[in-house]
Protein backbone atom coordinates (compact mmCIF):
# COMPACT_ATOMS: atom_id res chain seq x y z
CA UNK A 1 0.00 0.00 0.00
CA UNK A 2 1.31 3.43 -0.91
CA UNK A 3 0.61 6.00 1.77
CA UNK A 4 0.05 9.50 0.48
CA UNK A 5 0.73 12.36 2.83
CA UNK A 6 0.16 16.07 2.55
CA UNK A 7 1.53 17.43 -0.72
CA UNK A 8 2.92 20.44 1.17
CA UNK A 9 5.27 18.25 3.23
CA UNK A 10 8.33 18.63 1.05
CA UNK A 11 11.38 17.90 3.18
CA UNK A 12 14.32 16.83 1.07
CA UNK A 13 14.39 13.31 2.52
CA UNK A 14 10.69 12.77 1.80
CA UNK A 15 11.00 14.15 -1.74
CA UNK A 16 14.01 11.91 -2.35
CA UNK A 17 12.18 8.85 -0.99
CA UNK A 18 9.09 9.60 -3.09
CA UNK A 19 11.20 10.01 -6.22
CA UNK A 20 12.98 6.74 -5.45
CA UNK A 21 9.82 4.72 -4.86
CA UNK A 22 7.94 6.02 -7.91
CA UNK A 23 11.02 5.74 -10.14
CA UNK A 24 11.55 2.15 -9.00
CA UNK A 25 7.90 1.38 -9.77
CA UNK A 26 8.19 2.95 -13.24
CA UNK A 27 11.43 1.11 -14.03
CA UNK A 28 10.24 -2.25 -12.67
CA UNK A 29 6.98 -2.16 -14.62
CA UNK A 30 8.72 -1.01 -17.81
CA UNK A 31 11.26 -3.82 -17.49
CA UNK A 32 8.47 -6.32 -16.78
CA UNK A 33 6.55 -5.18 -19.85
CA UNK A 34 9.74 -5.41 -21.90
CA UNK A 35 10.44 -8.93 -20.59
CA UNK A 36 6.90 -10.07 -21.46
CA UNK A 37 6.33 -8.46 -24.89
CA UNK A 38 9.70 -7.03 -25.88
CA UNK A 39 10.06 -3.51 -27.26
CA UNK A 40 6.48 -3.38 -28.57
CA UNK A 41 5.09 -0.06 -27.33
CA UNK A 42 1.48 -0.13 -26.14
CA UNK A 43 1.70 1.71 -22.80
CA UNK A 44 4.10 4.37 -21.52
CA UNK A 45 4.64 3.21 -17.94
CA UNK A 46 7.35 5.74 -17.02
CA UNK A 47 5.12 8.60 -18.16
CA UNK A 48 2.14 7.09 -16.34
CA UNK A 49 3.95 7.06 -13.00
CA UNK A 50 5.48 10.46 -13.73
CA UNK A 51 2.06 12.07 -14.14
CA UNK A 52 0.70 10.31 -11.04
CA UNK A 53 3.67 11.30 -8.87
CA UNK A 54 3.54 14.90 -10.08
CA UNK A 55 -0.18 15.13 -9.37
CA UNK A 56 0.10 13.61 -5.91
CA UNK A 57 3.49 14.79 -4.63
CA UNK A 58 4.34 17.98 -6.49
CA UNK A 59 6.60 19.29 -9.19
CA UNK A 60 9.95 18.15 -7.77
CA UNK A 61 8.81 14.54 -7.48
CA UNK A 62 7.07 14.67 -10.88
CA UNK A 63 10.17 16.01 -12.60
CA UNK A 64 12.50 13.64 -10.75
CA UNK A 65 10.44 10.56 -11.58
CA UNK A 66 10.06 11.61 -15.21
CA UNK A 67 13.75 12.15 -15.73
CA UNK A 68 15.11 9.28 -13.65
CA UNK A 69 12.65 6.62 -14.80
CA UNK A 70 13.90 7.03 -18.38
CA UNK A 71 17.54 7.37 -17.34
CA UNK A 72 17.51 4.20 -15.25
CA UNK A 73 15.35 2.03 -17.53
CA UNK A 74 17.19 3.14 -20.67
CA UNK A 75 20.50 2.31 -18.98
CA UNK A 76 19.18 -1.27 -18.87
CA UNK A 77 17.51 -1.30 -22.31
CA UNK A 78 19.77 0.96 -24.36
CA UNK A 79 20.87 4.46 -23.54
CA UNK A 80 21.23 7.22 -26.12
CA UNK A 81 20.42 10.83 -26.85
CA UNK A 82 16.73 9.85 -26.67
CA UNK A 83 17.23 9.13 -22.95
CA UNK A 84 17.89 12.79 -22.19
CA UNK A 85 15.13 14.01 -24.49
CA UNK A 86 12.55 11.53 -23.13
CA UNK A 87 13.57 12.20 -19.53
CA UNK A 88 13.48 15.98 -19.77
CA UNK A 89 10.13 16.09 -21.59
CA UNK A 90 8.61 13.52 -19.20
CA UNK A 91 9.99 15.47 -16.24
CA UNK A 92 8.43 18.68 -17.55
CA UNK A 93 5.08 16.93 -17.90
CA UNK A 94 5.37 15.50 -14.37
CA UNK A 95 6.13 18.97 -13.03
CA UNK A 96 3.15 20.42 -14.93
CA UNK A 97 0.85 17.76 -13.48
CA UNK A 98 1.62 19.13 -10.02
CA UNK A 99 -0.55 22.14 -10.86
CA UNK A 100 -3.65 20.06 -11.58
CA UNK A 101 -6.49 19.47 -9.16
CA UNK A 102 -8.25 16.77 -11.15
CA UNK A 103 -10.03 13.94 -9.40
CA UNK A 104 -12.53 12.44 -11.88
CA UNK A 105 -11.81 9.67 -14.35
CA UNK A 106 -13.03 11.52 -17.47
CA UNK A 107 -11.01 14.68 -16.94
CA UNK A 108 -7.98 12.62 -15.92
CA UNK A 109 -8.29 10.56 -19.08
CA UNK A 110 -8.56 13.57 -21.39
CA UNK A 111 -5.71 15.51 -19.84
CA UNK A 112 -3.42 12.49 -19.62
CA UNK A 113 -4.20 11.65 -23.26
CA UNK A 114 -3.24 15.18 -24.27
CA UNK A 115 -0.10 14.98 -22.10
CA UNK A 116 0.94 11.69 -23.71
CA UNK A 117 0.23 13.11 -27.17
CA UNK A 118 2.32 16.21 -26.39
CA UNK A 119 5.10 13.98 -25.05
CA UNK A 120 5.10 11.84 -28.21
CA UNK A 121 5.10 14.83 -30.55
CA UNK A 122 7.76 16.76 -28.63
CA UNK A 123 10.16 13.85 -28.19
CA UNK A 124 9.84 12.73 -31.82
CA UNK A 125 10.21 16.27 -33.14
CA UNK A 126 13.34 16.96 -31.07
CA UNK A 127 14.93 13.62 -31.90
CA UNK A 128 14.30 13.96 -35.64
CA UNK A 129 15.92 17.40 -35.51
CA UNK A 130 18.89 15.98 -33.58
CA UNK A 131 19.23 13.36 -36.31
CA UNK A 132 19.49 16.12 -38.92
CA UNK A 133 15.97 16.73 -40.19
CA UNK A 134 14.85 20.34 -40.67
CA UNK A 135 12.36 21.49 -37.98
CA UNK A 136 9.22 21.44 -40.13
CA UNK A 137 10.03 18.06 -41.66
CA UNK A 138 10.94 16.69 -38.21
CA UNK A 139 7.58 17.86 -36.81
CA UNK A 140 5.65 16.30 -39.70
CA UNK A 141 7.54 13.01 -39.38
CA UNK A 142 6.90 12.97 -35.62
CA UNK A 143 3.19 13.65 -36.07
CA UNK A 144 2.67 11.21 -38.94
CA UNK A 145 4.73 8.58 -37.10
CA UNK A 146 2.09 8.40 -34.40
CA UNK A 147 -0.45 7.15 -36.94
CA UNK A 148 1.56 5.52 -39.74
CA UNK A 149 4.85 3.62 -39.71
CA UNK A 150 7.69 6.03 -40.57
CA UNK A 151 11.46 5.88 -40.12
CA UNK A 152 11.51 2.16 -39.30
CA UNK A 153 8.21 1.92 -37.41
CA UNK A 154 5.95 -1.03 -38.06
CA UNK A 155 2.61 -0.49 -36.32
CA UNK A 156 -0.31 1.61 -37.55
CA UNK A 157 -1.77 4.04 -34.96
CA UNK A 158 0.77 3.14 -32.30
CA UNK A 159 0.63 6.66 -30.85
CA UNK A 160 -3.12 6.83 -30.20
CA UNK A 161 -3.10 3.26 -28.89
CA UNK A 162 -0.25 3.97 -26.44
CA UNK A 163 -1.82 7.25 -25.35
CA UNK A 164 -5.21 5.60 -24.80
CA UNK A 165 -3.90 2.69 -22.71
CA UNK A 166 -1.68 4.96 -20.62
CA UNK A 167 -4.55 7.39 -20.04
CA UNK A 168 -7.01 4.61 -19.25
CA UNK A 169 -4.68 3.22 -16.59
CA UNK A 170 -4.14 6.67 -15.10
CA UNK A 171 -7.85 7.44 -14.99
CA UNK A 172 -8.44 4.21 -13.08
CA UNK A 173 -5.44 4.36 -10.73
CA UNK A 174 -5.55 7.98 -9.56
CA UNK A 175 -9.10 8.07 -8.15
CA UNK A 176 -8.57 4.73 -6.41
CA UNK A 177 -5.18 5.76 -5.05
CA UNK A 178 -6.60 9.00 -3.69
CA UNK A 179 -9.69 7.30 -2.26
CA UNK A 180 -7.75 4.46 -0.60
CA UNK A 181 -5.42 6.94 1.10
CA UNK A 182 -8.05 9.54 2.06
CA UNK A 183 -6.22 12.21 0.10
CA UNK A 184 -8.21 15.28 -0.79
Buried (B, 14 or more C-beta within 10 A) or exposed (E): EEEBEEEEEBEEEEBEEBBBBBBBBBBBBBBEBBEEEEEEBEBBBBBBBBBBBBBBBBBBBBBBBBBBBBBBBBEEBEBEEBBBBBBBBBBBBBBBBBEBEBBEBEEBBBBBBEBBBBBBBBBBBBBBBEEEBEEEEBBBBBBBBBEEEBEEBEEEEBBBBBBBBBBBBBBEBBBEBBEEBEBE
